[in-house]
């Protein structure tokens, strides 16, 4: 397995910005306005800085009929712009890398006051107008804009104890905070398909599919919550997606 490219990629300032943005970010499906000129410029700048090797992000005017209407789910409407998350499918774990990079972009958008919504299945591939290399795929998209309504006060999430293999209140503070950040992470149809275990300075992210957007998003949240602590990422094996190893104070 290749070395995890997440190691040292994001600066302390970026990680702190993401940590602060996590609690307020939510999935928005209805927009009243698009990003203003300053926000768009900042989003383009962020898109160039957050992508791990093998991932890139394109920001475009939102194509007509990009988003599909799904029964019993509020349609996405009113978005003036969209971002495409594009992965090199020849890379190691390309969808996980796209999840990491894409969530960093989403949290950059949240810090700018721009709302988003991860969409990985319910969009029309034929409406996507990205210029792709032979080995590239658009693995997800997000609308970009200003929410039509105020964010919900409560968001459905599993209890922290339900995603941890042992009581998280007995873990070091950094591991507890990282687990809480994962609990807040978005996932496909809000399934939260992950669990966490801790032992010997190491927090492990567990899941059935290592190469998925969901696992990459969870890893970015763990990275943001690790703060200034010296830490190292390693890819896992089997149901262990990745190890976050932190040098703890004695």
Helices and strands as residue ranges (DSSP letters): H 12-22, E 31-33, H 37-49, E 55-61, E 81-88, H 94-111, E 118-119, G 125-127, E 136-144, E 146-147, G 160-163, G 168-170, H 173-183, G 188-190, E 195-199, E 202-206, H 213-225, E 231-235, E 240-246
